[in-house]
Amino acid sequence: MKIAMGCDPNAKAFKEEMMEYVRSLGHEVTDFGSDDVIYAHVAIQVAEAVAAKKYDRGILFCGTGLGVMLAANKVKGAYAANVNNVYSAKRACLSNNCNIITLGSQVTGNMLAKELIKAYLDCTYTYNERSGKKVDAIVNYEQEQFK
């Protein structure tokens, strides 16, 4: 898969380690940067690229993962989830069809972050009776709001 990644300056070293890890899993990684203290800028750039389907998925980092999640979710077609356990990382994909995950460099250990990323990237969303209609409701609302 093609993965877009970015962060704020606080998470630069964390992101760089995770980029190498994602590459070691066999994925192509593009770094959208980490120097802008306004984390919304990089989050929006990654979200726009993922929503435009230039990348299969995105991974964003800041201190908690919350700020980049909020910014990314403002982009039409971007669905970002802040994950902090393996089950949520899987469900972000399997139940919610999220195309971006976010992680906090100040609240997530490096080994856990790698497990979360692997769990997320190993999943593929398949439309199903249980989750499909829920995802549809979110997408349909978004489509109506952003005509």
Secondary structure per residue as TSV (DSSP state, phi and psi in degrees):
chain	resnum	aa	ss	phi	psi
A	1	M	-	360.0	156.5
A	2	K	E	-96.5	122.3
A	3	I	E	-117.6	128.8
A	4	A	E	-97.2	133.0
A	5	M	E	-134.0	146.9
A	6	G	E	-162.4	168.8
A	7	C	E	-164.5	177.0
A	8	D	-	-92.8	171.4
A	9	P	G	-57.9	-30.6
A	10	N	G	-63.2	-26.0
A	11	A	G	-108.6	12.5
A	12	K	H	-57.3	-52.2
A	13	A	H	-64.2	-39.6
A	14	F	H	-61.1	-48.5
A	15	K	H	-60.4	-43.6
A	16	E	H	-62.0	-40.9
A	17	E	H	-64.2	-41.0
A	18	M	H	-70.0	-33.5
A	19	M	H	-61.4	-45.5
A	20	E	H	-62.2	-40.0
A	21	Y	H	-62.9	-46.3
A	22	V	H	-62.4	-39.2
A	23	R	H	-62.2	-38.8
A	24	S	H	-65.8	-21.4
A	25	L	T	-82.1	-4.0
A	26	G	T	98.2	11.1
A	27	H	-	-96.2	153.1
A	28	E	E	-87.3	131.8
A	29	V	E	-122.2	134.9
A	30	T	E	-117.7	129.9
A	31	D	E	-92.5	118.0
A	32	F	-	-89.9	5.2
A	33	G	-	106.1	175.3
A	34	S	S	-157.9	11.1
A	35	D	-	-93.3	-17.9
A	36	D	-	-80.0	122.1
A	37	V	S	-71.1	-17.5
A	38	I	-	-87.7	90.7
A	39	Y	H	-58.4	-23.7
A	40	A	H	-60.5	-33.2
A	41	H	H	-61.6	-51.0
A	42	V	H	-70.2	-36.6
A	43	A	H	-61.8	-42.8
A	44	I	H	-67.4	-39.9
A	45	Q	H	-60.8	-46.0
A	46	V	H	-63.9	-46.1
A	47	A	H	-61.6	-41.3
A	48	E	H	-63.8	-41.4
A	49	A	H	-66.1	-40.0
A	50	V	H	-71.3	-44.2
A	51	A	H	-62.2	-32.6
A	52	A	T	-79.5	-0.3
A	53	K	T	65.3	25.2
A	54	K	S	-75.8	-22.1
A	55	Y	S	-132.0	150.3
A	56	D	S	-73.6	-39.8
A	57	R	E	-150.7	166.3
A	58	G	E	-130.1	152.5
A	59	I	E	-135.3	125.6
A	60	L	E	-122.3	151.2
A	61	F	E	-135.6	141.3
A	62	C	E	-149.3	-165.7
A	63	G	S	-58.4	-45.5
A	64	T	S	-111.8	-16.4
A	65	G	S	86.5	-10.0
A	66	L	H	-76.8	-44.7
A	67	G	H	-61.7	-46.0
A	68	V	H	-67.8	-31.4
A	69	M	H	-64.5	-48.3
A	70	L	H	-60.4	-44.3
A	71	A	H	-64.8	-46.4
A	72	A	H	-60.9	-37.2
A	73	N	T	-71.5	-6.1
A	74	K	T	-81.3	-11.8
A	75	V	S	-89.5	126.3
A	76	K	T	-58.7	127.9
A	77	G	T	90.7	-3.2
A	78	A	-	-102.3	132.5
A	79	Y	-	-131.5	98.8
A	80	A	E	-107.9	138.4
A	81	A	E	-126.1	133.9
A	82	N	E	-83.7	121.4
A	83	V	-	-115.9	143.8
A	84	N	-	-140.7	6.1
A	85	N	S	-148.4	157.4
A	86	V	H	-62.4	-40.3
A	87	Y	H	-60.7	-45.4
A	88	S	H	-64.8	-37.4
A	89	A	H	-61.1	-42.5
A	90	K	H	-67.9	-45.5
A	91	R	H	-68.5	-27.1
A	92	A	H	-55.3	-39.4
A	93	C	H	-84.3	-56.9
A	94	L	H	-67.2	-37.2
A	95	S	T	-100.3	-26.8
A	96	N	T	-120.2	-4.0
A	97	N	-	53.5	38.5
A	98	C	-	-68.9	135.8
A	99	N	S	-102.5	1.6
A	100	I	E	-143.1	139.6
A	101	I	E	-119.0	155.5
A	102	T	E	-127.5	147.3
A	103	L	E	-136.0	150.4
A	104	G	E	-99.8	120.5
A	105	S	T	-70.1	-22.8
A	106	Q	T	-95.1	-5.2
A	107	V	T	-128.0	-2.7
A	108	T	S	-123.7	123.9
A	109	G	-	-67.9	155.1
A	110	N	H	-61.6	-41.1
A	111	M	H	-68.9	-40.9
A	112	L	H	-63.8	-42.8
A	113	A	H	-56.4	-42.6
A	114	K	H	-64.2	-40.2
A	115	E	H	-64.2	-40.8
A	116	L	H	-64.7	-45.5
A	117	I	H	-63.1	-46.4
A	118	K	H	-62.0	-45.1
A	119	A	H	-58.8	-43.2
A	120	Y	H	-66.9	-47.5
A	121	L	H	-71.6	-22.5
A	122	D	T	-77.9	-10.6
A	123	C	-	-96.9	152.6
A	124	T	-	-132.2	128.2
A	125	Y	-	-71.5	133.5
A	126	T	-	-128.0	126.0
A	127	Y	-	-57.5	132.1
A	128	N	-	-147.0	167.0
A	129	E	T	-60.2	-39.3
A	130	R	T	-72.7	-46.6
A	131	S	T	-103.8	-25.7
A	132	G	H	-55.4	-45.8
A	133	K	H	-68.4	-30.2
A	134	K	H	-69.8	-44.1
A	135	V	H	-64.5	-42.5
A	136	D	H	-56.5	-41.6
A	137	A	H	-61.0	-40.6
A	138	I	H	-67.0	-48.2
A	139	V	H	-64.4	-42.8
A	140	N	H	-63.5	-41.7
A	141	Y	H	-60.7	-46.1
A	142	E	H	-59.5	-44.7
A	143	Q	H	-60.6	-40.3
A	144	E	H	-68.8	-38.1
A	145	Q	H	-74.8	-28.9
A	146	F	T	-113.5	39.5
A	147	K	-	-69.3	360.0
